[in-house]
């Protein structure tokens, strides 16, 4: 599973953040490892320098070969919380998709 992490100019992306994102995704989506070919993560701070609560946004998109991408978004007070929330949403979305795929077989 290929994982790509993108940040906007208001979120400082470094190796530590990327390692955290990879760890959360591998833990949350581990059961889909054989199906998901790629996960794209987009991190941003909606208010940038203005501050505010729940303004850190994480959008995740997972691609299963031969299917449309599944995308989710989660807002939280910190980048790490937004990543965890988005990963949980994506796990549920992929679970539903995989269940449907297995029923059609």
N, C-alpha and C positions, 0 to 999 in steps of 0.2 A: 504494500500500500504506500503510494507516494503521498507525502504531506508537504504542502506549500504554504508558508506563512507570509502574509503581506500586512504591512502597517501603513497608516497614513502619516503625514508629517507631524501630527500631534501625539503619536504614540511611539516611544523610543523602543525600537526593536533591537534586541541583542541576543547573544547566544543563549543566555539564561532564559529569556522569555520563550525563545524558539524551543528549547529543550522542555520547558514546562508544557507548552502547547502540544508537542509531540507525545509527551508522557500521558497527558490527559486523553488525547485521541486514541492512543494505542490501548489504554486501559478501558475506555468507554466503548470503543468500536472493535475490540479484539475479536469478538465472535464473528464479525463480518470480514475479517482479514482476507479470506479467499475470494470474496465477492467484490469488495470495494477496490477499485484501481487507483483512485486519487481522491484526496481531500484537500480542498482549498480553504484557507482561513484568512479572513479579512478583519483586522482590528482597527478600530477608530475611536476617537474621543469626539462625540457629537458637539460638545460645547467648547472644546479646545481650551483656550486660556480663560474663558469665562467662569469655569468651575461649575459645580452643580452635582446633584446626586443622580445615580443611575444613568450616567451619560456615556459610559464606556460600552461600546457596541462590538459584538463579535458575530460575524456572519460566517457560517460554515456551509460548504457545498461538497457533497459526496457524489462520486460517480460510480455507478455499477455498470459494467459493460453491457451494452445493448438496451439500456434503460435511460430515461431522462434523469438528469441530476436532481438530487434531493437537496434543498437549501433551507436553512433555518437561521434565525437571528435572535440574539438574546442581549438585553441591556442590563447592566449592573453597576455597582458603585466602583468596582475595580476591574482592571483588564482580566486578572486571573479568575474572578467570579464570573465574568461574562463568558470566558472560555469554557468553564465548567458547566454553566447553564446551557450554552449552545451545544456542547457535546452530549448532554443528557437529552436535549430535544432531538438531536440528530440520531441518537441511538433509538429513541422511540419511533421516529419516522422510518428509519431503515428496517427496524423490526417489523413494522407494518408492511412495508414493501416486500420484504423477504417472505413473510407469511403468505402474502398474496401470490408471490411467485411459486411457492411450494404447493399451494392449493391448485394451481393451474397445471401442474405436472402430472 
